[in-house]
């Protein structure tokens, strides 16, 4: 069972309360992060912070849960940084080795000035790549020496103060206003299935009434509880109602964006059993910059249908990219539902492609750098789960090459649909091998 988050606008009657909660929880969060970083004991901090900041035990747990999430996210980002740099170094080292082999094959003494000019060009390329390689190794060494830290208010906004004009600020005071607003722009109230209506500090009813337990520090102004009506989630209300009826946990996060407060509610989504069956075949999906190729084959691995979904994600915002990929995933799930079969995609660490794309040309690099493969996989997995379609990941090794050699000419496929067919057959455990002649050429 997975968790899903839905959002809705917060009533204006809660705006003042949310702003003061953001200030209070922001202070607690930053102070607690520093204390934990110093190695202080959580149980001692919990007792002290309840008195120091005027919060209850469950509110302290909510702050701690928020910090744990942010630290885990930062740690994952730190790990990805190291992996990406390592991949770049590996890719660049291979490129240098190839250039050196190419240099050895040129003979500057043979011919007039043509070979000499080519040798000089290759030497310059090797020199530039070696300089970049040294820089990347230095960056990786420095990164490994320093443990990741959190910046409350975002690293991007923090850096903006050092170049105010370029970031749209006329003065440091103007930046400081945004910085302070960012550091008090959210707070979270964690729920539990053991608590009434899934959350002792923030309770939502099916008729849209929300009741928030006010921290002792804010009781003189707001009283013990603050209540608001009209809370309705345009998307996901059925999942929230299910969680309420089944006694599931509901976690609420209040976030300020562009002067408007929003309520984000996270719940366990109701489990939907798989409707798809292997006996009905497999839908293979191959994702590329600019197009998604799909191919449907029956249970014996014979191609029955194929197609392409054009996508344009170049020079788009993250929201636009997400919307484009969301529409594509919707179509793919509709196709799988039509055939009542699972979907398979490649189990690809796309960061490795992005890390080495510098060596593959500027045009391809630009397309790939805006290509959110992880977002596509996330959206597709979520939609498959909602409609009872099983999503399978398979090893993508040589899928494009096998599709090119074995199926493009046979069925008149494009490269992406041919690769999608290979993935579909592989998920059905059909044998796919590179033809002997092609394999021997690769070894040479």
Secondary structure, 3 states (H helix, E strand, C coil): CCEEEEEEECCHHHHHHHHHHHHHHHHHHHHHHHHHHCCCCHHHHHHHHHHHHCCCHHHHHHHHHHHHHHHHHHHHHHHHHHHHHHHHHHHHHHHHHHHHHHHHHCCCCCCCCHHHHHHHHHHHHHHHHHHHHHHHHHHHHHHHHCCCCCCCCCHHHHHHCCCCHHHCCCCHHHHHHHHHHHCCCEEEECCCCCCHHHCCCEEECCCCCEEEECCHHHHHHHCCEEEECCCCCCCCHHHHHHHHHCCCCCEEEEEEECCEEEEEEEEECCCCCCCCCHHHCEEEEEEECCEEEEEEECCCCCEEEEEEEECCCCCCCHHHHHHHHHHHHHHHHHHHHHHCCEEEEECCCHHHHHHHHHHHCHHHHHHHHCCCHHHHHHHHHHHHHHCCCCEEEECCCCHHHHHHHHHHHHHCCCHHHHHHHHHHHHHCCCCCCCCHHHHHHHHC
